[in-house]
Amino acid sequence: MRLADLPTPQVLVDQARLVANLDRMQALATKRKKRLRPHAKTHKSPAIARMQLARGAMGICCAKLGEAEVFADAGCDDIRLAYPIAPFNAARLRALMNRARLSLIVDHQDVADAWSAEMIRAGQTLDVLVKVDVGFHRCGIDPATPDAAAFVRHIARLGGLRLRGLLSHAGHAYHSTSTAQCATIAQQEAEVLRDLADRVRALDVAIEEVSVGATPTARFSAAEAAPTELRPGNYAYYDRSQVALGSASLDDCALSVLATIVSRPAPDRVILDCGSKTLSSDLARGAGHPTGHGLVYPDPESTVPDETLVVERLSEEHAIVRATRDTKLRPGSRVRVLPNHACVVSNLVDCVRLVDGQTVVDSLPVAARGRIT
Ligand SMILES: Cc1ncc(COP(=O)(O)O)c(C=O)c1O
């Protein structure tokens, strides 16, 4: 099938770029002797997870149990849940433990105690990592407090749990405005984790794993001594934010949206058929804060974007694009849009179209989309 035969909007994944992105990150991890555990929330696709595992990834990472269930069904047998799953879900989690090597993060004593009680009752042992807040200020224990190491020791002593180590996510790297700032965040993250691991080891508690993960910091974290594992996710596709953050070039971005101009109500305004239900409402991050809801390629076959086309507003099904009056775009014309944030875009469609130039080579189900519980 040719691209021209597809109705729009469609989420396209450039096969060669995807493969290159997966190869490059695996090569970096292998070179630096780090284990790569990609976060599958970006693609939510068992087919792409298999490509990552075939290249040397030692497992995958998921947020929600529902995602992990999909990947376990597809044969992924080593899954880390880097999200604070509520013990309410114990029965589901225990069932999953029978199908995959599972590990979970904990950062709160009550939650850890509840998981411990559940596991003792079931006669099972759950691998856990303590989530550490390295500056994002979302989840995680505060490593600066004197009792942080004692908290980790408490977890290590709980029945039914097996402490594997420490885990962090430097999500604040997405707010960095320069490559240097991003590098500093990765260095600080590694230093904070090394320091806490040393303090925990001084209490006679083994820390076998130090897991870090975010696409903007991955290239710097790989060079640090402390991390044993990298968990980037977005790198499979990259997007406009990653380009602005310096993690990738425009020509690395594998995911884009094929759209059609459905109206041109004014000479300087064109309407695309991809609204917030396709592009999402996420704005771009990174240096210069790129404006609008995506970068438009007026010729879907070209690799040259047109920055004068600004996706100013989105309705659910419309993208309102400001254009120059001499734009050649007319109703019926097709464009490609590079989204600001690829992970949320793939989550909005049942399948992505794997493309080689103008040929659609496959349709990959986004099998774990919508698995938010
Ligand atoms: C806990 C955790 N680990 C890893 C990742 C992957 O980071 P990125 O999306 O920058 O690749 C995320 C992303 O949200 C995350 O929340």
The ligand as an SDF file (V2000), in Angstrom:
LIG
                    3D

 16 16  0  0  0  0  0  0  0  0999 V2000
    9.7660    6.6320   35.6200 C   0  0  0  0  0  0  0  0  0  0  0  0
   10.1410    6.8930   34.2100 C   0  0  0  0  0  0  0  0  0  0  0  0
   11.2000    6.2480   33.6890 N   0  0  0  0  0  0  0  0  0  0  0  0
   11.5880    6.4440   32.4030 C   0  0  0  0  0  0  0  0  0  0  0  0
   10.8980    7.3050   31.5780 C   0  0  0  0  0  0  0  0  0  0  0  0
   11.3480    7.4950   30.1560 C   0  0  0  0  0  0  0  0  0  0  0  0
   11.7170    8.8180   29.9090 O   0  0  0  0  0  0  0  0  0  0  0  0
   11.6290    9.4810   28.4560 P   0  0  0  0  0  0  0  0  0  0  0  0
   10.2040    9.6750   28.1450 O   0  0  0  0  0  0  0  0  0  0  0  0
   12.3630   10.7760   28.6240 O   0  0  0  0  0  0  0  0  0  0  0  0
   12.3030    8.5640   27.5170 O   0  0  0  0  0  0  0  0  0  0  0  0
    9.7850    7.9890   32.0900 C   0  0  0  0  0  0  0  0  0  0  0  0
    9.0230    8.9240   31.2590 C   0  0  0  0  0  0  0  0  0  0  0  0
    8.0080    9.4520   31.5940 O   0  0  0  0  0  0  0  0  0  0  0  0
    9.3930    7.7860   33.4380 C   0  0  0  0  0  0  0  0  0  0  0  0
    8.3370    8.4080   33.9680 O   0  0  0  0  0  0  0  0  0  0  0  0
  1  2  1  0
  2  3  1  0
  2 15  2  0
  3  4  2  0
  4  5  1  0
  5  6  1  0
  5 12  2  0
  6  7  1  0
  7  8  1  0
  8  9  2  0
  8 10  1  0
  8 11  1  0
 12 13  1  0
 12 15  1  0
 13 14  2  0
 15 16  1  0
M  END
$$$$
